């Protein structure tokens, strides 16, 4: 089969690799019909996530058709069309029993490796380094899905792939980020980063009752998309430093600051001024793994007693975090990989009721063979690229959609 394989920094290739096989009675084999490049895949592409190995298969946003099942999977049948959570979870450990699926104790076979980095292990994740299991990802024609009796969810026939594909990750991720804010009527939420997760955080904040959402970014097409969602816009190109951003957000909120701040950027945040140069230099020398510019700004901007929610991926260590701001303003910090299985059904219901059509973030539909070009385009934000969906085994009509269609 064909699959997108990692070979090193800025080097992904489409290779012919062996087809996956059933290994465990609870496995399924999925024929992938749609797969996407996630913003967090770019951390792999840019070489900032350790423990990647040459020829690892990438991808954790995918869906498709069940073509084979282990005898332990009773809730699915061959031919079912399913979406697959990026979180691999056993369904029965202490954490899964509390709906904390991304903290599963049993799905990461490389526990010792993860514990050295983080103290404890999270769940296994498809296509996202050996630190979280070394599982083959879904940017491929076929994929093995462990614990298939827990993760995959059947898709109603009347919903097409583009409407449900993002239930695998970025829609639940944006929704959980907004839910973590405990939004009350009349509140204002500020969102750093208007990529796909940020867009779903904006949509979800409104779903959950926010009166105002302020969207912060420096990419015109992303800001335009946020504006289409009725968000108020802050263009970082107009601000020379973080202090002016904090002041602007105070001005926009009558001096108080946003009630909640969502960092949907993560470890490769673009910053302003000397702090950004400091972070880039330390990260390039591997003295710091993450660039926490957005996180710093969120901590400084959030109102006293507010919440900072962090769906953006961080991998290791970062410098110059304003802990004094966090403590003295009595901020609540909520973060974590998304407990996708917990959100699948309620968000699928919202899509089915036409409360939201998640396909609004897609700018490009390409074939799997286009993956190397697609990674470069998505990372460099060229050709107005906001989200790439690839169809294994197909050559989609039209390489580029009319933007925001």
C-alpha positions as CSV (number, residue, x, y, z in Angstrom):
1,X,0.0,0.0,0.0
2,X,1.0,3.7,-0.3
3,X,1.7,5.6,2.9
4,X,3.3,9.0,3.9
5,X,6.5,8.3,5.6
6,X,8.8,10.5,7.8
7,X,12.5,10.6,6.8
8,X,13.7,13.6,8.8
9,X,13.3,17.3,9.2
10,X,11.2,18.7,6.2
11,X,11.4,15.3,4.5
12,X,8.3,13.3,4.0
13,X,7.8,10.8,1.2
14,X,5.1,8.6,-0.2
15,X,6.3,5.0,-0.1
16,X,5.0,1.5,-0.9
17,X,5.0,-0.3,2.5
18,X,3.5,-3.6,3.7
19,X,-0.2,-3.7,4.3
20,X,-1.2,-3.7,8.0
21,X,-2.4,-7.0,9.6
22,X,-4.6,-7.9,12.6
23,X,-2.3,-8.3,15.6
24,X,-4.8,-8.4,18.5
25,X,-8.4,-9.7,18.8
26,X,-9.6,-6.1,19.4
27,X,-8.0,-4.8,16.2
28,X,-9.7,-3.5,13.0
29,X,-8.2,-2.8,9.6
30,X,-9.6,0.4,8.0
31,X,-9.4,1.3,4.3
32,X,-8.8,5.0,4.5
33,X,-11.1,7.2,2.5
34,X,-10.0,10.6,3.8
35,X,-7.1,11.7,5.9
36,X,-5.8,15.2,6.8
37,X,-2.6,17.0,7.7
38,X,-2.9,18.4,11.2
39,X,-1.1,21.4,12.5
40,X,0.6,19.2,15.1
41,X,1.9,17.1,12.2
42,X,4.0,20.1,11.4
43,X,5.9,19.7,14.6
44,X,7.1,16.4,13.3
45,X,7.8,17.9,9.9
46,X,9.9,20.6,11.5
47,X,11.8,18.1,13.6
48,X,10.8,19.2,17.0
49,X,9.2,16.0,18.3
50,X,11.8,13.4,19.5
51,X,11.8,9.7,19.0
52,X,10.7,9.7,15.4
53,X,12.3,7.0,13.3
54,X,13.0,7.0,9.6
55,X,10.0,5.5,7.6
56,X,7.5,6.0,10.4
57,X,4.0,6.4,8.8
58,X,2.4,9.8,9.6
59,X,-1.1,10.9,10.3
60,X,-3.7,10.9,13.0
61,X,-6.8,12.4,11.4
62,X,-8.4,9.7,9.2
63,X,-11.6,7.8,8.6
64,X,-12.7,5.0,6.3
65,X,-14.3,1.6,5.8
66,X,-13.8,-1.4,8.0
67,X,-12.3,-4.2,5.8
68,X,-11.2,-6.7,8.5
69,X,-12.0,-7.3,12.2
70,X,-10.5,-9.2,15.1
71,X,-12.9,-11.6,16.9
72,X,-13.0,-9.3,20.0
73,X,-14.7,-6.4,18.1
74,X,-18.4,-6.9,18.4
75,X,-19.7,-3.3,17.8
76,X,-18.5,-3.0,14.2
77,X,-18.9,-5.1,11.0
78,X,-17.0,-5.3,7.7
79,X,-18.3,-2.5,5.5
80,X,-19.0,0.0,8.2
81,X,-17.9,3.5,7.6
82,X,-16.2,5.0,10.6
83,X,-14.3,7.9,12.0
84,X,-11.3,7.0,14.2
85,X,-10.2,9.1,17.2
86,X,-6.5,10.0,17.2
87,X,-6.4,8.9,20.8
88,X,-5.9,5.1,21.2
89,X,-7.7,4.1,24.4
90,X,-8.5,0.7,26.1
91,X,-11.8,1.8,27.5
92,X,-11.4,0.0,30.8
93,X,-8.5,1.5,32.8
94,X,-8.8,4.0,35.7
95,X,-8.6,7.0,33.3
96,X,-10.8,5.6,30.5
97,X,-13.5,4.8,33.1
98,X,-13.5,8.5,34.0
99,X,-13.8,9.5,30.3
100,X,-10.2,10.7,30.4
101,X,-9.4,8.8,27.2
102,X,-6.2,10.6,26.3
103,X,-4.7,9.5,29.6
104,X,-5.2,5.8,29.0
105,X,-2.8,3.6,31.0
106,X,-2.7,0.7,28.6
107,X,-2.4,1.9,25.0
108,X,1.2,3.2,25.0
109,X,3.7,0.3,24.8
110,X,6.6,2.7,25.4
111,X,5.6,3.7,28.9
112,X,9.2,4.0,30.2
113,X,10.1,6.4,27.4
114,X,7.1,8.7,28.1
115,X,7.7,8.7,31.8
116,X,11.2,10.0,31.4
117,X,9.8,13.0,29.5
118,X,6.6,13.7,31.4
119,X,6.5,11.7,34.6
120,X,3.6,9.6,33.4
121,X,2.5,8.3,30.1
122,X,-0.5,9.6,28.1
123,X,-2.4,7.3,25.7
124,X,-1.0,6.0,22.4
125,X,-1.5,8.2,19.4
126,X,-1.5,7.3,15.7
127,X,1.5,8.4,13.7
128,X,3.0,10.6,16.3
129,X,6.4,9.3,17.4
130,X,7.6,6.4,19.5
131,X,7.1,8.5,22.6
132,X,3.4,7.8,22.3
133,X,3.6,4.2,21.0
134,X,5.2,4.3,17.5
135,X,1.8,3.4,15.9
136,X,1.6,3.6,12.2
137,X,-0.5,6.5,11.2
138,X,-3.5,7.1,8.9
139,X,-1.9,9.0,6.0
140,X,-2.0,5.7,4.2
141,X,-4.3,3.5,2.1
142,X,-4.9,1.2,5.1
143,X,-4.3,1.4,8.9
144,X,-4.5,-1.0,11.8
145,X,-6.7,0.4,14.6
146,X,-6.1,-1.1,18.1
147,X,-9.0,-1.2,20.6
148,X,-11.4,-0.9,17.7
149,X,-14.3,-1.8,20.1
150,X,-13.7,1.5,21.9
151,X,-12.6,4.1,19.4
152,X,-14.2,4.1,16.0
153,X,-17.7,5.4,15.5
154,X,-20.1,4.6,12.7
155,X,-21.0,7.5,10.4
156,X,-24.6,8.0,9.2
157,X,-24.9,7.4,5.5
158,X,-26.2,10.9,4.8
159,X,-23.1,12.6,6.1
160,X,-20.1,12.9,3.7
161,X,-16.5,12.5,4.7
162,X,-15.7,16.2,4.8
163,X,-18.5,16.8,7.4
164,X,-17.2,14.2,9.8
165,X,-13.5,13.7,9.2
166,X,-12.5,16.4,11.8
167,X,-14.4,14.6,14.5
168,X,-11.2,12.5,14.7
169,X,-9.3,15.4,16.3
170,X,-9.6,19.1,15.6
171,X,-13.3,19.7,16.1
172,X,-13.3,17.9,19.5
173,X,-10.0,19.6,20.3
174,X,-11.4,23.0,19.7
175,X,-14.6,22.1,21.6
176,X,-12.8,20.7,24.6
177,X,-10.7,23.9,24.7
178,X,-13.8,26.0,24.9
179,X,-15.6,23.7,27.3
180,X,-12.5,23.9,29.6
181,X,-13.2,27.7,29.9
182,X,-16.5,27.1,31.7
183,X,-18.0,29.9,29.6
184,X,-20.8,31.9,31.3
185,X,-23.4,34.0,29.5
186,X,-22.0,37.4,28.5
187,X,-18.3,36.4,28.7
188,X,-15.5,37.2,26.2
189,X,-13.1,34.5,25.0
190,X,-9.8,35.3,23.3
191,X,-8.3,32.7,20.9
192,X,-4.6,32.8,20.0
193,X,-4.1,31.1,16.6
194,X,-6.8,30.9,13.9
195,X,-5.6,27.7,12.3
196,X,-8.1,24.8,12.2
197,X,-8.1,24.1,15.9
198,X,-8.5,27.8,16.6
199,X,-11.4,28.0,14.2
200,X,-13.2,25.2,16.0
201,X,-12.4,26.8,19.3
202,X,-14.1,30.0,18.0
203,X,-17.2,28.1,16.8
204,X,-17.4,26.1,20.0
205,X,-17.0,29.2,22.2
206,X,-20.1,30.6,20.5
207,X,-21.9,27.2,20.8
208,X,-21.2,27.2,24.6
209,X,-22.6,30.7,25.1
210,X,-19.8,33.2,24.7
211,X,-21.0,36.7,23.9
212,X,-17.8,37.8,22.2
213,X,-14.8,36.0,20.7
214,X,-11.6,37.8,19.9
215,X,-9.4,36.0,17.3
216,X,-5.6,36.7,17.3
217,X,-3.3,35.8,14.4
218,X,-1.1,37.3,11.7
219,X,-2.2,35.3,8.6
220,X,-4.8,37.2,6.5
221,X,-6.8,34.2,5.3
222,X,-7.1,32.8,8.8
223,X,-8.3,36.1,10.1
224,X,-10.8,36.3,7.3
225,X,-12.1,32.9,8.2
226,X,-12.5,34.0,11.9
227,X,-14.2,37.2,10.8
228,X,-16.7,35.0,8.9
229,X,-17.5,33.4,12.2
230,X,-18.3,36.8,13.6
231,X,-15.2,36.9,15.7
232,X,-13.5,40.3,16.5
233,X,-10.0,40.4,14.9
234,X,-6.6,41.3,16.3
235,X,-4.0,41.3,13.6
236,X,-0.5,40.8,15.1
237,X,1.0,42.5,12.1
238,X,-0.3,45.7,13.6
239,X,1.4,45.2,17.0
240,X,5.2,45.5,17.5
241,X,5.3,43.7,20.8
242,X,3.5,41.6,23.4
243,X,2.9,44.5,25.7
244,X,0.8,46.3,23.1
245,X,-1.2,43.1,22.6
246,X,-2.0,42.9,26.3
247,X,-2.9,46.6,26.3
248,X,-5.2,46.2,23.2
249,X,-7.1,43.3,24.8
250,X,-7.6,45.3,28.0
251,X,-8.9,48.2,25.9
252,X,-11.3,45.8,24.1
253,X,-12.6,44.5,27.4
254,X,-13.0,47.8,29.4
255,X,-9.7,47.3,31.1
256,X,-10.5,43.9,32.6
257,X,-9.1,41.4,30.1
258,X,-10.8,38.5,28.4
259,X,-12.7,36.1,30.7
260,X,-10.9,33.2,29.1
261,X,-7.9,32.8,26.8
262,X,-7.3,29.8,24.5
263,X,-3.8,29.1,23.3
264,X,-4.5,27.1,20.1
265,X,-0.9,27.6,18.8
266,X,1.5,25.5,20.9
267,X,5.2,24.8,20.6
268,X,6.0,26.7,17.4
269,X,4.3,30.0,18.2
270,X,5.5,33.1,16.2
271,X,6.2,35.9,18.5
272,X,7.2,39.6,18.5
273,X,10.4,41.3,19.4
274,X,13.3,40.1,21.5
275,X,11.3,37.3,23.3
276,X,10.6,35.6,19.9
277,X,14.3,35.8,18.9
278,X,15.3,34.4,22.3
279,X,12.9,31.4,21.9
280,X,13.9,30.7,18.3
281,X,17.6,30.7,19.1
282,X,17.1,28.4,22.1
283,X,14.8,26.0,20.2
284,X,17.2,25.8,17.3
285,X,20.0,24.9,19.6
286,X,17.7,22.4,21.4
287,X,18.2,24.2,24.7
288,X,14.4,24.7,24.7
289,X,11.8,22.5,23.0
290,X,8.9,24.9,22.8
291,X,8.3,28.5,21.9
292,X,5.6,29.6,24.4
293,X,4.9,33.1,23.1
294,X,1.2,32.6,22.8
295,X,1.0,31.0,26.2
296,X,2.9,33.9,27.8
297,X,0.6,36.4,26.2
298,X,-2.5,34.5,27.3
299,X,-1.3,34.4,30.9
300,X,-0.6,38.1,30.9
301,X,-3.8,39.1,29.1
302,X,-6.4,37.0,30.9
303,X,-8.5,38.7,33.5
304,X,-8.1,38.1,37.2
305,X,-9.8,34.8,38.2
306,X,-10.1,33.8,34.5
307,X,-9.2,30.6,32.7
308,X,-6.3,29.9,30.3
309,X,-7.1,26.8,28.1
310,X,-4.3,25.2,26.1
311,X,-5.2,22.8,23.3
312,X,-2.0,23.8,21.4
313,X,0.6,21.0,21.6
314,X,3.6,21.4,23.8
315,X,6.2,18.7,24.0
316,X,8.8,19.4,26.6
317,X,10.3,22.5,28.3
318,X,10.0,26.2,27.8
319,X,11.6,29.3,29.4
320,X,10.4,32.6,30.8
321,X,6.9,31.5,31.8
322,X,5.3,34.3,33.9
323,X,4.3,32.1,36.9
324,X,3.8,35.3,39.0
325,X,1.0,36.3,36.7
326,X,-0.6,32.9,36.9
327,X,-0.5,32.8,40.7
328,X,-1.2,36.4,41.6
329,X,-4.2,36.7,39.2
330,X,-5.6,33.3,40.5
331,X,-5.8,31.9,37.0
332,X,-7.1,28.4,36.2
333,X,-5.0,26.5,33.7
334,X,-6.7,23.7,31.8
335,X,-5.0,21.6,29.1
336,X,-4.5,18.1,27.7
337,X,-4.7,16.0,24.7
338,X,-8.4,15.6,23.7
339,X,-10.6,12.9,25.2
340,X,-12.0,12.3,21.7
341,X,-14.2,9.3,22.5
342,X,-16.0,11.4,25.0
343,X,-17.0,14.0,22.4
344,X,-17.6,11.9,19.3
345,X,-21.4,11.2,19.7
346,X,-22.5,14.7,20.9
347,X,-20.5,16.4,18.2
348,X,-21.6,14.0,15.5
349,X,-25.2,14.9,16.6
350,X,-24.4,18.6,16.2
351,X,-23.2,17.9,12.6
352,X,-26.2,15.7,11.8
353,X,-28.5,18.5,13.1
354,X,-26.7,21.0,10.8
355,X,-25.6,23.1,13.7
356,X,-22.1,23.2,12.2
357,X,-20.5,22.0,9.0
358,X,-16.8,21.3,9.9
359,X,-15.8,21.3,6.2
360,X,-15.6,25.1,6.3
361,X,-11.9,24.9,7.2
362,X,-10.8,22.9,4.1
363,X,-8.9,24.8,1.5
364,X,-7.3,22.0,-0.5
365,X,-8.3,18.4,-1.4
366,X,-5.4,16.4,-2.8
367,X,-4.3,12.9,-3.4
368,X,-2.0,11.0,-1.1
369,X,0.8,11.4,-3.7
370,X,0.7,15.1,-3.2
371,X,1.7,14.8,0.5
372,X,5.2,16.2,0.3
373,X,4.0,19.3,-1.5
374,X,1.0,19.6,0.8
375,X,3.2,19.5,4.0
376,X,5.3,22.4,2.6
377,X,2.3,24.4,1.5
378,X,0.5,24.0,4.9
379,X,3.6,24.7,6.9
380,X,4.5,27.8,4.8
381,X,0.9,29.0,4.5
382,X,1.2,29.4,0.8
383,X,-1.6,29.3,-1.8
384,X,-4.1,30.4,1.0
385,X,-3.8,27.0,2.5
386,X,-5.8,26.5,5.7
387,X,-6.4,22.7,5.8
388,X,-5.5,19.9,3.5
389,X,-7.6,16.7,3.1
390,X,-6.1,13.8,1.1
391,X,-8.0,11.0,-0.6
392,X,-5.9,7.8,-0.7
393,X,-6.4,5.9,-4.0
394,X,-8.1,8.9,-5.6
395,X,-7.3,12.0,-7.6
396,X,-9.8,14.5,-6.2
397,X,-11.4,16.8,-8.7
398,X,-9.8,20.2,-8.5
399,X,-6.6,20.6,-6.6
400,X,-7.8,23.7,-4.8
401,X,-11.3,24.7,-3.7
402,X,-12.7,28.1,-4.1
403,X,-11.4,29.5,-0.8
404,X,-13.8,29.0,2.1
405,X,-16.3,27.3,-0.1
